[in-house]
Amino acid sequence: MITAGDFRNGITFEMDGQVYQVVEFQHVKPGKGAAFVRTKYKNVISGGIVERSFNPTDKFENAYIERREMQYLYADGDIHYFMDMESFEQTPIDNGVLGDSLKFVKEEMMVKILSYKGNVFAVEPPTFVELEISATEPGVRGDTATNTLKPATLETGAEIKVPLFINTGDMIKIDTRTGEYIGRA
């Protein structure tokens, strides 16, 4: 059990049959009245964010989210297969669960599979990945007075914005959290 007074960023708890993660918290002690905890929390399965105040003595069940590192193997239609590198067990995950989380992941990359009570609800790609540009228009010489960006398609099929000097075939580094170009690999 965890009380609202013990909330910290990143703590997961169960409330009303749903699993939530604390995004922000603030302990408030007004001059008059009782103290309370102002909280912003996210539903880890649906991704919805809610702001609410709790009494510091409110109790909740701890929610333990399992994070297992697995290797992405391949896609077969709408099913994607991942392999545990210790037991070599393969786990199929439906495309509906994954959403956009695999747009920067290619075969044989390591990802984290997040599950709660055995139900997989998300896949976390590595924070930074190195991918090849499969298609982009050539930059115009002399058009570098400002930090101008152009669209580029990656080898995984994802589209991002890159600087004008990047060409087809270049390897680049990408931040998967924001989908932004970081630099050349």
N, C-alpha and C positions, 0 to 999 in steps of 0.2 A: 504494500500500500504506500501511496505517496500523497502528501498533502499539498495544497496549492501554495503554501508558504515555502515548500521545497523546490518550486519550479525554477528551472534554469534553462537557458537556450539549448535546444537539442533534445531535451527529455521527452520521452514518449509515454503517453498514458491512454487509458481506455475510459470512455465516457459514453453512456447511452448506446453501447454496442459498437461504437466506432473507435478507431485508433487515431490519435492526434499527436502532433509534435509541436512543442513550444518554439515559436519563432522569436518572440520578444516577450519580456515580462518586466513589471515594475511594481515594487512594493510601495504602497502609498499609505502614509500615516497622517491623515488630516488633523487639524487642530481640534476639531470637534468630531465626535463619532468614532466608529471602530475602523481599524486598519483593514485594507483590502489589497488584493493583488490584481492589477490591470494586466491582462494577458492577450497576446495575439498568437493564435495557434492554427496549425494547418492540418487538415484531414490528409493523412499520408496515402490513402488509397485514391480518393477523388481529386485531391490537390486544392480543395476549397479552403480559403483563409477566413477565420472568424475572429472578431475582437470581443472580449467579454471580461467582466470583473468577477473575481471569486473571493469568498471569505477565506482567509489563510488556513482555516481548520478544515475546509472541504477536503474529503478523501477520495482518491481515485486508485484504480488498479494500475500497476505498472504494466506497460506493454513492451515486450521484448521483440524487437525486429531483428530477424536473422539476416546477416549479410554474408553471402558465400561468393567467393571468387570462382568464376567459371569461364571457360573458353567458348566463344561464339563459333559454331561449326558451319552451319549453312541454313538456308531458308528453303522450305518445300511448300510453295503456295503461301498460305497465310500462317503457317506454323514455322517457327524458328527453333533450331536445336542448339542447346548449350551442353557442355560437358564439364563435369567436376574432375579436376586434374588429379585428385587423390584417389577417388574410387572409380573413375572412368565411367560413371553413370551419366547417361544422357537425359536431359530434361527438355521436353517440348513446351514451348510457350506460344500462345496464340497472339496474333498481330494486334488484337484489340487491347491486350494488356500492355503491350510495348509502346504504342503510340509513336512519337518521333524519337524515342531514345536511341534507336539504332541508325539514325541517318549519318552519323560520323564513325560507324563501326564497320570494319570489314572482317572477312572470315579470318579465324585464328587469333583475333584480339581477345584479351582478357577483359571481362566486365564483372560487375557485382550484381548478383541477383538478390533482390530484397523480398523477404516473405514474412508473413505473420501467421502463426499457427498453421504452417505448412502451405498456405495459399500465397503464391507469387503475385505481387501487385506492381512491381516496377523493376526496371533494369537500369543500373547506373553505368554509363560508359566511362572510360578513363577521363580524367580532367583535361589532359592534353593529348592530341593524336597527331600523327604525321601522315598526311595523305597526298596523293598525286593529283595535279590538275589535269582533268581529262579533256576539257574544252574551255577556251576563253578567247576573246578577240584580242588581237595584238594591240599594244598600247601605241599611241601616236607620239612620235618623237617630238620633244620640246613641250609637251603638254604636262609638265611636272611643276608648274608654278605653285599649285596648291596640292593638298593631300587628296587627290582625286581617286575614287575607287571605281572598279568595273565588275560586272558579274562574272562568276566562274563556276563551272560544274566540276565537282570532285569525282574521284573514281567510285565512290559509293552512290553517286547520283544526287547528292545534296548540292544546293546552290548557296554560295556565299559571295560577299564582296571582297575583292583583293585590290592591292595597289596596281597602278598601270604597268609597272616593270615586271610583273609576274606573267609568265608565258605557259602555254600548254606543255605538259611534261615536267614542270617544276614540282618539287616536293615542298610542301608548306606545313607549318605547325598551326593547329587550330585549338581554341579554347571551346570545349564541348558544352560548357555551361551557358555561354553567350552566343556561340556560333560565329565568333569573330576570328579573323586572321591575326596571328601573333607574329609570325616571321617565317623566314625560309628555314627549311630543315637541313 
